[in-house]
Amino acid sequence: MTTIDTNPVKTSKGWNIGLWVAQALLAAMFLMAGATKLMSGSAELVAMGMGWAENAPFLLIKFIGLAEVAGALGLILPSVTRIMPNLTKLAAAGLAVIMILAAGLHIARGELEVVPMNVILFALAALVIWGRMNKAPIAPRD
């Protein structure tokens, strides 16, 4: 019996490894950032250098933290388990949106020194989206 390859993209081992590294770095960054927002109050966040938290509503800070933690888990778990691995791209897209909004907030507040990190994290998320779509997609479990 002949099987037909339904995946027209030939996965490169180098791309796959590089994308896993990018996913792990992003997940670590957002897991730490999200957990910090979930476990800390506004005053503690301001003391850590997150001045934007001073006037932010408590529930908004917690929502951002939850979104970051969920995005971090979404970068890893669907791909590792191969259960709905397309969710990894959606998680990366959600984190990219968070970085766009964060950069806008920092620019509006005149905190330009923080924007390069937003740009780097956005670029890594965009790389994961593009790479998992084009260079090294992960097939769902049979």
Chimera marker file (.cmm) of the C-alpha trace (Angstrom):
<marker_set name="trace">
<marker id="1" x="0.000" y="0.000" z="0.000" r="1" g="1" b="0" radius="0.5"/>
<marker id="2" x="1.359" y="3.402" z="-0.960" r="1" g="1" b="0" radius="0.5"/>
<marker id="3" x="0.881" y="6.380" z="1.304" r="1" g="1" b="0" radius="0.5"/>
<marker id="4" x="0.505" y="9.840" z="-0.097" r="1" g="1" b="0" radius="0.5"/>
<marker id="5" x="2.428" y="12.633" z="1.592" r="1" g="1" b="0" radius="0.5"/>
<marker id="6" x="-0.216" y="15.242" z="2.422" r="1" g="1" b="0" radius="0.5"/>
<marker id="7" x="2.419" y="17.627" z="3.780" r="1" g="1" b="0" radius="0.5"/>
<marker id="8" x="3.974" y="19.388" z="0.767" r="1" g="1" b="0" radius="0.5"/>
<marker id="9" x="6.530" y="21.131" z="2.990" r="1" g="1" b="0" radius="0.5"/>
<marker id="10" x="9.741" y="19.227" z="3.590" r="1" g="1" b="0" radius="0.5"/>
<marker id="11" x="10.751" y="19.785" z="7.199" r="1" g="1" b="0" radius="0.5"/>
<marker id="12" x="14.339" y="20.824" z="7.758" r="1" g="1" b="0" radius="0.5"/>
<marker id="13" x="15.963" y="19.498" z="10.932" r="1" g="1" b="0" radius="0.5"/>
<marker id="14" x="17.871" y="22.775" z="11.397" r="1" g="1" b="0" radius="0.5"/>
<marker id="15" x="14.705" y="24.856" z="11.082" r="1" g="1" b="0" radius="0.5"/>
<marker id="16" x="12.878" y="22.553" z="13.471" r="1" g="1" b="0" radius="0.5"/>
<marker id="17" x="15.618" y="22.878" z="16.109" r="1" g="1" b="0" radius="0.5"/>
<marker id="18" x="15.828" y="26.649" z="15.652" r="1" g="1" b="0" radius="0.5"/>
<marker id="19" x="12.075" y="27.037" z="15.980" r="1" g="1" b="0" radius="0.5"/>
<marker id="20" x="12.042" y="24.911" z="19.134" r="1" g="1" b="0" radius="0.5"/>
<marker id="21" x="14.738" y="27.170" z="20.593" r="1" g="1" b="0" radius="0.5"/>
<marker id="22" x="12.683" y="30.268" z="19.669" r="1" g="1" b="0" radius="0.5"/>
<marker id="23" x="9.542" y="28.714" z="21.162" r="1" g="1" b="0" radius="0.5"/>
<marker id="24" x="11.363" y="27.784" z="24.380" r="1" g="1" b="0" radius="0.5"/>
<marker id="25" x="12.883" y="31.268" z="24.750" r="1" g="1" b="0" radius="0.5"/>
<marker id="26" x="9.536" y="32.951" z="24.149" r="1" g="1" b="0" radius="0.5"/>
<marker id="27" x="7.754" y="30.569" z="26.496" r="1" g="1" b="0" radius="0.5"/>
<marker id="28" x="10.299" y="31.161" z="29.266" r="1" g="1" b="0" radius="0.5"/>
<marker id="29" x="10.111" y="34.949" z="28.889" r="1" g="1" b="0" radius="0.5"/>
<marker id="30" x="6.317" y="35.077" z="28.841" r="1" g="1" b="0" radius="0.5"/>
<marker id="31" x="5.880" y="32.486" z="31.578" r="1" g="1" b="0" radius="0.5"/>
<marker id="32" x="8.093" y="34.538" z="33.903" r="1" g="1" b="0" radius="0.5"/>
<marker id="33" x="6.504" y="37.856" z="32.918" r="1" g="1" b="0" radius="0.5"/>
<marker id="34" x="2.967" y="36.499" z="33.168" r="1" g="1" b="0" radius="0.5"/>
<marker id="35" x="3.556" y="34.762" z="36.501" r="1" g="1" b="0" radius="0.5"/>
<marker id="36" x="5.047" y="37.974" z="37.899" r="1" g="1" b="0" radius="0.5"/>
<marker id="37" x="1.929" y="39.926" z="36.886" r="1" g="1" b="0" radius="0.5"/>
<marker id="38" x="-0.366" y="37.263" z="38.323" r="1" g="1" b="0" radius="0.5"/>
<marker id="39" x="1.424" y="37.048" z="41.669" r="1" g="1" b="0" radius="0.5"/>
<marker id="40" x="2.308" y="40.706" z="42.259" r="1" g="1" b="0" radius="0.5"/>
<marker id="41" x="0.359" y="43.845" z="43.016" r="1" g="1" b="0" radius="0.5"/>
<marker id="42" x="0.718" y="47.165" z="41.204" r="1" g="1" b="0" radius="0.5"/>
<marker id="43" x="3.124" y="48.631" z="43.754" r="1" g="1" b="0" radius="0.5"/>
<marker id="44" x="5.400" y="45.609" z="43.525" r="1" g="1" b="0" radius="0.5"/>
<marker id="45" x="5.375" y="45.759" z="39.719" r="1" g="1" b="0" radius="0.5"/>
<marker id="46" x="6.217" y="49.469" z="39.786" r="1" g="1" b="0" radius="0.5"/>
<marker id="47" x="9.081" y="48.714" z="42.193" r="1" g="1" b="0" radius="0.5"/>
<marker id="48" x="10.341" y="46.135" z="39.649" r="1" g="1" b="0" radius="0.5"/>
<marker id="49" x="10.462" y="48.850" z="36.995" r="1" g="1" b="0" radius="0.5"/>
<marker id="50" x="7.039" y="48.375" z="35.406" r="1" g="1" b="0" radius="0.5"/>
<marker id="51" x="5.865" y="51.962" z="35.751" r="1" g="1" b="0" radius="0.5"/>
<marker id="52" x="2.842" y="51.393" z="33.518" r="1" g="1" b="0" radius="0.5"/>
<marker id="53" x="1.277" y="49.234" z="36.266" r="1" g="1" b="0" radius="0.5"/>
<marker id="54" x="0.911" y="52.218" z="38.608" r="1" g="1" b="0" radius="0.5"/>
<marker id="55" x="-2.271" y="53.480" z="36.931" r="1" g="1" b="0" radius="0.5"/>
<marker id="56" x="-3.411" y="50.239" z="35.310" r="1" g="1" b="0" radius="0.5"/>
<marker id="57" x="-6.576" y="48.578" z="36.605" r="1" g="1" b="0" radius="0.5"/>
<marker id="58" x="-5.870" y="45.539" z="38.787" r="1" g="1" b="0" radius="0.5"/>
<marker id="59" x="-7.927" y="43.218" z="36.570" r="1" g="1" b="0" radius="0.5"/>
<marker id="60" x="-6.117" y="44.402" z="33.426" r="1" g="1" b="0" radius="0.5"/>
<marker id="61" x="-2.762" y="43.503" z="34.974" r="1" g="1" b="0" radius="0.5"/>
<marker id="62" x="-4.084" y="40.056" z="35.920" r="1" g="1" b="0" radius="0.5"/>
<marker id="63" x="-5.617" y="39.585" z="32.435" r="1" g="1" b="0" radius="0.5"/>
<marker id="64" x="-2.304" y="40.431" z="30.753" r="1" g="1" b="0" radius="0.5"/>
<marker id="65" x="-0.492" y="38.020" z="33.081" r="1" g="1" b="0" radius="0.5"/>
<marker id="66" x="-2.992" y="35.253" z="32.341" r="1" g="1" b="0" radius="0.5"/>
<marker id="67" x="-2.733" y="35.888" z="28.579" r="1" g="1" b="0" radius="0.5"/>
<marker id="68" x="1.065" y="35.717" z="28.784" r="1" g="1" b="0" radius="0.5"/>
<marker id="69" x="1.043" y="32.453" z="30.751" r="1" g="1" b="0" radius="0.5"/>
<marker id="70" x="-1.548" y="30.923" z="28.405" r="1" g="1" b="0" radius="0.5"/>
<marker id="71" x="0.501" y="32.041" z="25.400" r="1" g="1" b="0" radius="0.5"/>
<marker id="72" x="3.664" y="30.525" z="26.887" r="1" g="1" b="0" radius="0.5"/>
<marker id="73" x="1.916" y="27.190" z="27.447" r="1" g="1" b="0" radius="0.5"/>
<marker id="74" x="0.384" y="27.387" z="23.964" r="1" g="1" b="0" radius="0.5"/>
<marker id="75" x="3.826" y="27.774" z="22.406" r="1" g="1" b="0" radius="0.5"/>
<marker id="76" x="4.965" y="24.440" z="23.828" r="1" g="1" b="0" radius="0.5"/>
<marker id="77" x="2.179" y="22.027" z="24.774" r="1" g="1" b="0" radius="0.5"/>
<marker id="78" x="0.313" y="21.638" z="21.454" r="1" g="1" b="0" radius="0.5"/>
<marker id="79" x="3.569" y="21.052" z="19.583" r="1" g="1" b="0" radius="0.5"/>
<marker id="80" x="5.056" y="18.663" z="22.144" r="1" g="1" b="0" radius="0.5"/>
<marker id="81" x="1.894" y="16.574" z="22.398" r="1" g="1" b="0" radius="0.5"/>
<marker id="82" x="1.083" y="16.997" z="18.695" r="1" g="1" b="0" radius="0.5"/>
<marker id="83" x="-2.533" y="17.518" z="19.787" r="1" g="1" b="0" radius="0.5"/>
<marker id="84" x="-3.825" y="20.439" z="17.715" r="1" g="1" b="0" radius="0.5"/>
<marker id="85" x="-0.303" y="21.742" z="16.959" r="1" g="1" b="0" radius="0.5"/>
<marker id="86" x="-1.781" y="24.629" z="14.967" r="1" g="1" b="0" radius="0.5"/>
<marker id="87" x="-2.578" y="26.207" z="18.332" r="1" g="1" b="0" radius="0.5"/>
<marker id="88" x="1.145" y="26.950" z="18.650" r="1" g="1" b="0" radius="0.5"/>
<marker id="89" x="0.873" y="29.438" z="15.773" r="1" g="1" b="0" radius="0.5"/>
<marker id="90" x="-2.198" y="31.019" z="17.357" r="1" g="1" b="0" radius="0.5"/>
<marker id="91" x="-0.402" y="31.335" z="20.704" r="1" g="1" b="0" radius="0.5"/>
<marker id="92" x="2.530" y="33.021" z="18.954" r="1" g="1" b="0" radius="0.5"/>
<marker id="93" x="0.099" y="35.358" z="17.179" r="1" g="1" b="0" radius="0.5"/>
<marker id="94" x="-1.530" y="36.291" z="20.487" r="1" g="1" b="0" radius="0.5"/>
<marker id="95" x="1.855" y="37.054" z="22.030" r="1" g="1" b="0" radius="0.5"/>
<marker id="96" x="2.802" y="39.123" z="18.967" r="1" g="1" b="0" radius="0.5"/>
<marker id="97" x="-0.354" y="41.205" z="19.487" r="1" g="1" b="0" radius="0.5"/>
<marker id="98" x="0.549" y="41.680" z="23.159" r="1" g="1" b="0" radius="0.5"/>
<marker id="99" x="3.980" y="42.969" z="22.085" r="1" g="1" b="0" radius="0.5"/>
<marker id="100" x="2.447" y="45.416" z="19.588" r="1" g="1" b="0" radius="0.5"/>
<marker id="101" x="0.142" y="46.767" z="22.294" r="1" g="1" b="0" radius="0.5"/>
<marker id="102" x="2.968" y="46.874" z="24.849" r="1" g="1" b="0" radius="0.5"/>
<marker id="103" x="5.225" y="48.787" z="22.439" r="1" g="1" b="0" radius="0.5"/>
<marker id="104" x="2.422" y="51.273" z="21.790" r="1" g="1" b="0" radius="0.5"/>
<marker id="105" x="1.903" y="51.791" z="25.518" r="1" g="1" b="0" radius="0.5"/>
<marker id="106" x="5.621" y="52.265" z="26.153" r="1" g="1" b="0" radius="0.5"/>
<marker id="107" x="5.948" y="54.717" z="23.262" r="1" g="1" b="0" radius="0.5"/>
<marker id="108" x="2.946" y="56.699" z="24.538" r="1" g="1" b="0" radius="0.5"/>
<marker id="109" x="4.496" y="56.811" z="28.021" r="1" g="1" b="0" radius="0.5"/>
<marker id="110" x="7.887" y="57.853" z="26.653" r="1" g="1" b="0" radius="0.5"/>
<marker id="111" x="9.517" y="54.612" z="27.834" r="1" g="1" b="0" radius="0.5"/>
<marker id="112" x="11.456" y="54.129" z="24.605" r="1" g="1" b="0" radius="0.5"/>
<marker id="113" x="14.197" y="52.090" z="26.266" r="1" g="1" b="0" radius="0.5"/>
<marker id="114" x="11.737" y="49.184" z="26.674" r="1" g="1" b="0" radius="0.5"/>
<marker id="115" x="10.529" y="49.110" z="23.059" r="1" g="1" b="0" radius="0.5"/>
<marker id="116" x="13.520" y="47.183" z="21.610" r="1" g="1" b="0" radius="0.5"/>
<marker id="117" x="12.635" y="44.196" z="23.829" r="1" g="1" b="0" radius="0.5"/>
<marker id="118" x="9.036" y="44.379" z="22.578" r="1" g="1" b="0" radius="0.5"/>
<marker id="119" x="10.346" y="44.390" z="19.009" r="1" g="1" b="0" radius="0.5"/>
<marker id="120" x="12.635" y="41.393" z="19.652" r="1" g="1" b="0" radius="0.5"/>
<marker id="121" x="9.859" y="39.353" z="21.267" r="1" g="1" b="0" radius="0.5"/>
<marker id="122" x="7.476" y="40.315" z="18.456" r="1" g="1" b="0" radius="0.5"/>
<marker id="123" x="10.054" y="39.219" z="15.875" r="1" g="1" b="0" radius="0.5"/>
<marker id="124" x="10.573" y="35.865" z="17.629" r="1" g="1" b="0" radius="0.5"/>
<marker id="125" x="6.817" y="35.284" z="17.735" r="1" g="1" b="0" radius="0.5"/>
<marker id="126" x="6.527" y="36.187" z="14.040" r="1" g="1" b="0" radius="0.5"/>
<marker id="127" x="9.389" y="33.795" z="13.269" r="1" g="1" b="0" radius="0.5"/>
<marker id="128" x="7.573" y="30.975" z="15.075" r="1" g="1" b="0" radius="0.5"/>
<marker id="129" x="4.363" y="31.679" z="13.145" r="1" g="1" b="0" radius="0.5"/>
<marker id="130" x="6.148" y="31.816" z="9.783" r="1" g="1" b="0" radius="0.5"/>
<marker id="131" x="8.459" y="28.901" z="10.515" r="1" g="1" b="0" radius="0.5"/>
<marker id="132" x="5.752" y="26.564" z="11.761" r="1" g="1" b="0" radius="0.5"/>
<marker id="133" x="3.642" y="27.432" z="8.718" r="1" g="1" b="0" radius="0.5"/>
<marker id="134" x="6.371" y="27.223" z="6.066" r="1" g="1" b="0" radius="0.5"/>
<marker id="135" x="9.643" y="25.637" z="7.175" r="1" g="1" b="0" radius="0.5"/>
<marker id="136" x="8.935" y="23.079" z="9.876" r="1" g="1" b="0" radius="0.5"/>
<marker id="137" x="5.219" y="22.474" z="10.464" r="1" g="1" b="0" radius="0.5"/>
<marker id="138" x="4.322" y="19.947" z="13.135" r="1" g="1" b="0" radius="0.5"/>
<marker id="139" x="1.886" y="17.273" z="12.014" r="1" g="1" b="0" radius="0.5"/>
<marker id="140" x="-0.968" y="16.407" z="14.337" r="1" g="1" b="0" radius="0.5"/>
<marker id="141" x="-0.954" y="13.051" z="16.066" r="1" g="1" b="0" radius="0.5"/>
<marker id="142" x="-2.729" y="10.300" z="14.118" r="1" g="1" b="0" radius="0.5"/>
<link id1="1" id2="2" r="1" g="1" b="0" radius="0.2"/>
<link id1="2" id2="3" r="1" g="1" b="0" radius="0.2"/>
<link id1="3" id2="4" r="1" g="1" b="0" radius="0.2"/>
<link id1="4" id2="5" r="1" g="1" b="0" radius="0.2"/>
<link id1="5" id2="6" r="1" g="1" b="0" radius="0.2"/>
<link id1="6" id2="7" r="1" g="1" b="0" radius="0.2"/>
<link id1="7" id2="8" r="1" g="1" b="0" radius="0.2"/>
<link id1="8" id2="9" r="1" g="1" b="0" radius="0.2"/>
<link id1="9" id2="10" r="1" g="1" b="0" radius="0.2"/>
<link id1="10" id2="11" r="1" g="1" b="0" radius="0.2"/>
<link id1="11" id2="12" r="1" g="1" b="0" radius="0.2"/>
<link id1="12" id2="13" r="1" g="1" b="0" radius="0.2"/>
<link id1="13" id2="14" r="1" g="1" b="0" radius="0.2"/>
<link id1="14" id2="15" r="1" g="1" b="0" radius="0.2"/>
<link id1="15" id2="16" r="1" g="1" b="0" radius="0.2"/>
<link id1="16" id2="17" r="1" g="1" b="0" radius="0.2"/>
<link id1="17" id2="18" r="1" g="1" b="0" radius="0.2"/>
<link id1="18" id2="19" r="1" g="1" b="0" radius="0.2"/>
<link id1="19" id2="20" r="1" g="1" b="0" radius="0.2"/>
<link id1="20" id2="21" r="1" g="1" b="0" radius="0.2"/>
<link id1="21" id2="22" r="1" g="1" b="0" radius="0.2"/>
<link id1="22" id2="23" r="1" g="1" b="0" radius="0.2"/>
<link id1="23" id2="24" r="1" g="1" b="0" radius="0.2"/>
<link id1="24" id2="25" r="1" g="1" b="0" radius="0.2"/>
<link id1="25" id2="26" r="1" g="1" b="0" radius="0.2"/>
<link id1="26" id2="27" r="1" g="1" b="0" radius="0.2"/>
<link id1="27" id2="28" r="1" g="1" b="0" radius="0.2"/>
<link id1="28" id2="29" r="1" g="1" b="0" radius="0.2"/>
<link id1="29" id2="30" r="1" g="1" b="0" radius="0.2"/>
<link id1="30" id2="31" r="1" g="1" b="0" radius="0.2"/>
<link id1="31" id2="32" r="1" g="1" b="0" radius="0.2"/>
<link id1="32" id2="33" r="1" g="1" b="0" radius="0.2"/>
<link id1="33" id2="34" r="1" g="1" b="0" radius="0.2"/>
<link id1="34" id2="35" r="1" g="1" b="0" radius="0.2"/>
<link id1="35" id2="36" r="1" g="1" b="0" radius="0.2"/>
<link id1="36" id2="37" r="1" g="1" b="0" radius="0.2"/>
<link id1="37" id2="38" r="1" g="1" b="0" radius="0.2"/>
<link id1="38" id2="39" r="1" g="1" b="0" radius="0.2"/>
<link id1="39" id2="40" r="1" g="1" b="0" radius="0.2"/>
<link id1="40" id2="41" r="1" g="1" b="0" radius="0.2"/>
<link id1="41" id2="42" r="1" g="1" b="0" radius="0.2"/>
<link id1="42" id2="43" r="1" g="1" b="0" radius="0.2"/>
<link id1="43" id2="44" r="1" g="1" b="0" radius="0.2"/>
<link id1="44" id2="45" r="1" g="1" b="0" radius="0.2"/>
<link id1="45" id2="46" r="1" g="1" b="0" radius="0.2"/>
<link id1="46" id2="47" r="1" g="1" b="0" radius="0.2"/>
<link id1="47" id2="48" r="1" g="1" b="0" radius="0.2"/>
<link id1="48" id2="49" r="1" g="1" b="0" radius="0.2"/>
<link id1="49" id2="50" r="1" g="1" b="0" radius="0.2"/>
<link id1="50" id2="51" r="1" g="1" b="0" radius="0.2"/>
<link id1="51" id2="52" r="1" g="1" b="0" radius="0.2"/>
<link id1="52" id2="53" r="1" g="1" b="0" radius="0.2"/>
<link id1="53" id2="54" r="1" g="1" b="0" radius="0.2"/>
<link id1="54" id2="55" r="1" g="1" b="0" radius="0.2"/>
<link id1="55" id2="56" r="1" g="1" b="0" radius="0.2"/>
<link id1="56" id2="57" r="1" g="1" b="0" radius="0.2"/>
<link id1="57" id2="58" r="1" g="1" b="0" radius="0.2"/>
<link id1="58" id2="59" r="1" g="1" b="0" radius="0.2"/>
<link id1="59" id2="60" r="1" g="1" b="0" radius="0.2"/>
<link id1="60" id2="61" r="1" g="1" b="0" radius="0.2"/>
<link id1="61" id2="62" r="1" g="1" b="0" radius="0.2"/>
<link id1="62" id2="63" r="1" g="1" b="0" radius="0.2"/>
<link id1="63" id2="64" r="1" g="1" b="0" radius="0.2"/>
<link id1="64" id2="65" r="1" g="1" b="0" radius="0.2"/>
<link id1="65" id2="66" r="1" g="1" b="0" radius="0.2"/>
<link id1="66" id2="67" r="1" g="1" b="0" radius="0.2"/>
<link id1="67" id2="68" r="1" g="1" b="0" radius="0.2"/>
<link id1="68" id2="69" r="1" g="1" b="0" radius="0.2"/>
<link id1="69" id2="70" r="1" g="1" b="0" radius="0.2"/>
<link id1="70" id2="71" r="1" g="1" b="0" radius="0.2"/>
<link id1="71" id2="72" r="1" g="1" b="0" radius="0.2"/>
<link id1="72" id2="73" r="1" g="1" b="0" radius="0.2"/>
<link id1="73" id2="74" r="1" g="1" b="0" radius="0.2"/>
<link id1="74" id2="75" r="1" g="1" b="0" radius="0.2"/>
<link id1="75" id2="76" r="1" g="1" b="0" radius="0.2"/>
<link id1="76" id2="77" r="1" g="1" b="0" radius="0.2"/>
<link id1="77" id2="78" r="1" g="1" b="0" radius="0.2"/>
<link id1="78" id2="79" r="1" g="1" b="0" radius="0.2"/>
<link id1="79" id2="80" r="1" g="1" b="0" radius="0.2"/>
<link id1="80" id2="81" r="1" g="1" b="0" radius="0.2"/>
<link id1="81" id2="82" r="1" g="1" b="0" radius="0.2"/>
<link id1="82" id2="83" r="1" g="1" b="0" radius="0.2"/>
<link id1="83" id2="84" r="1" g="1" b="0" radius="0.2"/>
<link id1="84" id2="85" r="1" g="1" b="0" radius="0.2"/>
<link id1="85" id2="86" r="1" g="1" b="0" radius="0.2"/>
<link id1="86" id2="87" r="1" g="1" b="0" radius="0.2"/>
<link id1="87" id2="88" r="1" g="1" b="0" radius="0.2"/>
<link id1="88" id2="89" r="1" g="1" b="0" radius="0.2"/>
<link id1="89" id2="90" r="1" g="1" b="0" radius="0.2"/>
<link id1="90" id2="91" r="1" g="1" b="0" radius="0.2"/>
<link id1="91" id2="92" r="1" g="1" b="0" radius="0.2"/>
<link id1="92" id2="93" r="1" g="1" b="0" radius="0.2"/>
<link id1="93" id2="94" r="1" g="1" b="0" radius="0.2"/>
<link id1="94" id2="95" r="1" g="1" b="0" radius="0.2"/>
<link id1="95" id2="96" r="1" g="1" b="0" radius="0.2"/>
<link id1="96" id2="97" r="1" g="1" b="0" radius="0.2"/>
<link id1="97" id2="98" r="1" g="1" b="0" radius="0.2"/>
<link id1="98" id2="99" r="1" g="1" b="0" radius="0.2"/>
<link id1="99" id2="100" r="1" g="1" b="0" radius="0.2"/>
<link id1="100" id2="101" r="1" g="1" b="0" radius="0.2"/>
<link id1="101" id2="102" r="1" g="1" b="0" radius="0.2"/>
<link id1="102" id2="103" r="1" g="1" b="0" radius="0.2"/>
<link id1="103" id2="104" r="1" g="1" b="0" radius="0.2"/>
<link id1="104" id2="105" r="1" g="1" b="0" radius="0.2"/>
<link id1="105" id2="106" r="1" g="1" b="0" radius="0.2"/>
<link id1="106" id2="107" r="1" g="1" b="0" radius="0.2"/>
<link id1="107" id2="108" r="1" g="1" b="0" radius="0.2"/>
<link id1="108" id2="109" r="1" g="1" b="0" radius="0.2"/>
<link id1="109" id2="110" r="1" g="1" b="0" radius="0.2"/>
<link id1="110" id2="111" r="1" g="1" b="0" radius="0.2"/>
<link id1="111" id2="112" r="1" g="1" b="0" radius="0.2"/>
<link id1="112" id2="113" r="1" g="1" b="0" radius="0.2"/>
<link id1="113" id2="114" r="1" g="1" b="0" radius="0.2"/>
<link id1="114" id2="115" r="1" g="1" b="0" radius="0.2"/>
<link id1="115" id2="116" r="1" g="1" b="0" radius="0.2"/>
<link id1="116" id2="117" r="1" g="1" b="0" radius="0.2"/>
<link id1="117" id2="118" r="1" g="1" b="0" radius="0.2"/>
<link id1="118" id2="119" r="1" g="1" b="0" radius="0.2"/>
<link id1="119" id2="120" r="1" g="1" b="0" radius="0.2"/>
<link id1="120" id2="121" r="1" g="1" b="0" radius="0.2"/>
<link id1="121" id2="122" r="1" g="1" b="0" radius="0.2"/>
<link id1="122" id2="123" r="1" g="1" b="0" radius="0.2"/>
<link id1="123" id2="124" r="1" g="1" b="0" radius="0.2"/>
<link id1="124" id2="125" r="1" g="1" b="0" radius="0.2"/>
<link id1="125" id2="126" r="1" g="1" b="0" radius="0.2"/>
<link id1="126" id2="127" r="1" g="1" b="0" radius="0.2"/>
<link id1="127" id2="128" r="1" g="1" b="0" radius="0.2"/>
<link id1="128" id2="129" r="1" g="1" b="0" radius="0.2"/>
<link id1="129" id2="130" r="1" g="1" b="0" radius="0.2"/>
<link id1="130" id2="131" r="1" g="1" b="0" radius="0.2"/>
<link id1="131" id2="132" r="1" g="1" b="0" radius="0.2"/>
<link id1="132" id2="133" r="1" g="1" b="0" radius="0.2"/>
<link id1="133" id2="134" r="1" g="1" b="0" radius="0.2"/>
<link id1="134" id2="135" r="1" g="1" b="0" radius="0.2"/>
<link id1="135" id2="136" r="1" g="1" b="0" radius="0.2"/>
<link id1="136" id2="137" r="1" g="1" b="0" radius="0.2"/>
<link id1="137" id2="138" r="1" g="1" b="0" radius="0.2"/>
<link id1="138" id2="139" r="1" g="1" b="0" radius="0.2"/>
<link id1="139" id2="140" r="1" g="1" b="0" radius="0.2"/>
<link id1="140" id2="141" r="1" g="1" b="0" radius="0.2"/>
<link id1="141" id2="142" r="1" g="1" b="0" radius="0.2"/>
</marker_set>
